[in-house]
Amino acid sequence: MLARRPHPLALLAALALVLAVAFGTATGASATPPPAAPGFVGITSQDTFVGDSAYQDAQLSMMKAAGITIIRQVFDWATIETSPGVYDFSPYNQLVTNAAAYGIQIMPVFYDEPAFLSSRPKKAHNIFNYPPKKMGTIAALAQAAVSYYGPNGTFWQDNPTVPAEPIRIWQIWDEPNLNFFWYPHASAKNYVKMLCAASKAIHSVDKGAEVVSAGMPLSTDGVNLYKFVRQMLGAGAGPCMNTLAVNAYSAKASGVIKILTKVRAVLNAGGASADGIRVSEVGWSDVGPKSAFRAGVTGQASEIASVIGDFGVARSTLDLRGFVYFDWRDTPPYKGVKNFWGLHTGLLKLNGVVKPALAAFTTAVDAL
């Protein structure tokens, strides 16, 4: 079922355009950090990214009150590198600046290479996401990003009045185990080439950075999650990442923990016991079309409270380094996409009204 959901990263450009109209003018592995430490409690919020500064400030204030310490944000490669070797990170400066004022970190996701680096055929169907022609081309992007936003990065040097919140956690791609997003065929071997190239580049600038693998879901459209992780480890992924990410969707919170427990076992058996785990997506909808992930208003709040509590209990045994809830706010339908459960997972409704899910989220985070 997950394989058929429209992907929030692959459809970034279309989604951003709709959100800009809807919200833009509105107001090596280290020791596991404490549960509520920076970077552990995360959210995705594309509406915050595309909103104006006043809107961002309002949302970030609410996020801070909810205990959120990190935002998982797509860094769209095609937008950043508009011509070979020229990198422009300015579209992200406002969010980085405003988040820093609240002590909230950003976890970038490198995704969606520019056309001149893509393996996409000229007459290919645009809905599929193709990997780069050469996996190593991501290294220059990664090095440039860390040099700009990392410790001693030029962004902080050029903006001394902005509270320093250097980016230290970097995620490489999303869902490469699905054919749809690594078209035409998912390849752990090729993905590991990308991961290792990015990791080497990141650590050449910031040796203490945390390199996170792509988030990977359970799916029948591609390579099974556990098999793909085993293939990654066989291809040498272990030393190239500090943390493995899982997009851990399940009908129940208990199912999320079962997924993570099995992933932990695969890592340990594959010689990667030092690598931690991050949940880079998890969530339930309250309304919307029928789905295993539609829990109802009360159920959404209940599952969120349960899974965050479970994360706290299991974080040591899993070496769980953080989680990201998807999503902060419900998303309006966008071109070419039918209504589906993933548009209704927000802690806020589309009109900004707070759901019971937000109170459940906040209480559960406080309990950590």
N, C-alpha and C positions, 0 to 999 in steps of 0.2 A: 504493500500500500504506500509506503514511504517513497518508493521509487517513482511513483506517479504524481507526487505533489510538485507543483511549480516551485522552483528553487529560488529562494530570496536573493542569492548572490548572482546567479546566472541572469536574472531579469532586473539587475540593479538599475540600469539606465531608465527603463520604462517606469519602474516603481518610483524612482527619485523624481521623475517629472510629475507624476500624479501627486506625490506627497508634497512637492513644492507648492502646488496649487492648493492642496488641502490645508497645509499647516504653515507654509513658509512665511506668511505675513501675520500669523498669530503670535500673541504674546509667547657541561656535565651537570647532572641532577644535584640539587641541593636539598637541605632539610625542608620538610613540609612546613609552610607558614601556619600561624594560628588560624582558626576557621574564619574569623572576621577581619583578618589582615588584608591589606591592599591586594587586590588581584583575585580574591577568592570568590566574591559575590558579584556576578556579572549579569549584563543585560545586552540585548541588541535593541537598537532604536534608530531606524533609518529616518523616522520623522524628525528626531532631534538633529540629526546631521544636516538635513536639508532646510531646517527652519532658520529664521533669522536669529540674531543674537539674543533678542528679548525672549523669543520662544525657547531657545536653548537654555537660557538662564532659568526660566520657570521649570522646565523639565528636569534639569540637573539638580535644582534645589529639592524637588520631590524625590529624585533618585537617591540623593544623599540621605534624606530622611528615612528612606526605605532600607538603608544599609548597603546600597550598591557601591562597589569600589572600583569597578572596571566596566568599560563599554567595549563590546566586540564590534569592530567597525571595518567594513570592506575598504581596502585601499585598492581602488580599481586601476590596475596596471595600465590599461588602455587610455585612461584619463590622465594618468601621471606622466607616462612616456609617450608624448604625442609625436615625437620624431626620434630617430635612433640616437640613444645616448644622452638625451635631454630630459631631465626629470623636473616636474613641477608639482610640489606638494601643497601649494597654496590653497587648493580647495578644502584642505583638512585643517588649516591653521586656526580657523575660528572655533571649531569644535575642540581642538587640543587646548587652545587658550582658555575657553570657558570651562572645560572639564577640570583643568588644572586649578582653577580658582576654588573648586569644591574638593580638591584632593582626589579626584576620580581619574584613574588611568585609562589609557586607550590600548586595546589589543588589536592591532591591525591584522587583517587577513589579506595576503597578497593573492590576487585573483584576476582572471580575464586579461590575457596578454593583448597587446596592440596587434592590429591586422598584419603589420609588416614582420611580426615574429611568429605568427600563428600558422598552425598546420591546416587551418580551415581552407578547403578548396574554394576557388572563386565562385562557383555556382552552388555552394553548399547551402542547406537549409539553415536559416539563422537561429532557430530555436535551440540547436545543439551547442554545447560548449566544447571546443576543441583545445587540446593542449598545445603548448608552443612546439615549433618545429625542432628546436634544440632545447633540451631541459636546462642546460647551463646558463641560458640567457637571463634567468631570474636572478643570478648572482649580482649583477650590476645594480639592478633595482634594489635588492636587499641591502647592499652596501651603502647605496646612496640614502636610503631611508634611515638607516641607523646613524649614519653620519649627520643627518639632519635633525632627527628627533631623539636619538639616544643620548646617553650621558656625554656631556661636553659637546652636544650637537649644535650646529650653527643656528638652529631655530632658537634655542635657549640663549645663546650668545647675543643674537640679534634682538632679543626681546627680554631684556633683564628685569623688566617689571612684572613679567608673568611668573607666578610661582612655579618653580622647577618641578615638573612631574615627567622626567624622561621616560620614554617608552622602553621597556625592558622585556616585554613578552611579544613574540611575533609568531603568527600562524601562517603556515604555508599551504595555501589552496583550500578547497573544500570538496568533500565527497568524490574523490577520484576513484573509489571502488564502484561507482555507478557509471554505466556506459553513457548515459545521457549527458554526463558532465565531464567525461573524458572520452570523447567520441573519436572513433566508432567503438573502441573496445577498452575497457578499464585495464590498466597495466601497472601492477605493483612495482615491477622492475623500473619502468620509466618514471613513475612517480618518485621512487627513491632517488633516482638521479637528480631530479628537481630539488627534493628535500635536502640532499647532501650538498648540492651547489649553494643553495640559499643558506644553509647552516654554516658552512665554511665562511661565507661572506659576512654573515651577521657576527660570528664570533671573532672575525679578524678585526672588527671595530669595537665590539663589546663582548669581552670574554665571559662576563657574568650574565649575559642575556639568556632568556629561556626561549628555546626554539620549540614550537608546538607543531605537531603534524596536522595535516588536514583533518577536519572533523569527518567521521565516517559513520553512516547509519547501517542498520540492518536493512537488507533489500534483496529482492529477487531479480532486479534489473541490473545485473553486473556480476560482481564477485562478492560472495558472502563476507560479511564483516570479519569474522574470525579467520577465515581462510586468507583474506587480503592482508590482515595483520601478520599472519605467519609468513606469507610471501614477502612482505616488506622486510621482516626480520631476516629472512633468508637472503635477501638482496643487500643486506648491510645497513638497514635503517637505524638499528639500535644506537650506534655512536653519533648518528646525525641528528638526533632529536633529544631534547630533555624530557619531553612530555608527549604522550599519545593522546589525541583528541577523539572523542566519540560524540556523535549526534544521537543521543540516547533517548529516542522517542519510544514510548511504550504506553499501552492502555492504562496501566497502573504504575504507581510509584515503585511498588515491589519489583515490577518487571525491569525498571531502570537499573536497580541494584543488581539484579541477576545478570543483565548485560555487562555491567562494569566488572562484576566478579569473574565472569568468564574471560573478559579481555585481560584482566590482571593475571589470570592463570596462563593465558597465551604468552603474555610478555615474559613472565617468569620462566616458563618452559623454553622460550626462545632466546634466553641469555640476556634479556633486557630488564632485569629486576630493578635496576637503578633508575629506569625511566618511570616518571609519574604518569598520572592520567588527569585529563581535564574533560569535563562535559561541556562541549562547545555549543550545544543546542539541547534544550529540553523544554517541553511545554504541553499544555492542553487547551482546547478551546472550550468556551462556555456555550456558545451557540454556533449556528452555521450548519452546513450540510452534514448529514449523518456520517459518522466516522468512528473508528475505535478510539480516536484521540479527542472526540467531543465528549466532555464530562458533565456538561450542565453548569449552571452558575455555582451551585453549592459544591458540586464535584470538582470543578476547576480549583476552587480555593482549597478543598480538602487534599487533592493530589499534590498541589504545590507545597502545602504545609508538610505533608508526609515525606515527600522526596527530599526537601531541605533538611528535615530532621534525620532522615536516613543518611544523607551526605555527611552530616556531623558525626554520626555513630561510626560510619564505615571509612572515614577519611584516612585513618592510620593504616588499616589493613589493605586498603586499595591504593595508598599513596595518592590520594585525590588532592589535587592542587587548586581546584576551583571549578565553578560551574557557571554557565551562562543561560539565563532564562530567555526564551523566545516567545513573546516579544513584549516591549514596554507598552505599546499602544496598538489597538486593532488597525488593520491596514485596509484602505479602500480598494475595491477591485481595480485592476489595471489592464490595459489593452492586451487582448489575446489570452487572458486567463479567466477561467470560470470561477465562480465563488467556491471556496473550499475551506476546510476547517482551519488551515494555517493562517487565514486572514482574521481569525477571531481568538487568537491566543493571548492577546494583550492583557496587561494588568489594568489598562484604561480602555474604555470604549472609544469608538471612532470619534465621538464628539467631545472626548476628554473627561467624561464622567468616570469617576473611580469605581472599579469593580470590587466586590468582596475579596477577590483574589489578591489585591494589593495589600489589604490588611493582613491576610493570611501570610503572604510573602514576608512582610515586615516583621510580624511576630515571630515567624520561624527563624528569620535571620538574627533577630535579637536573642533568641534562645541559643544560638550557636556560641 
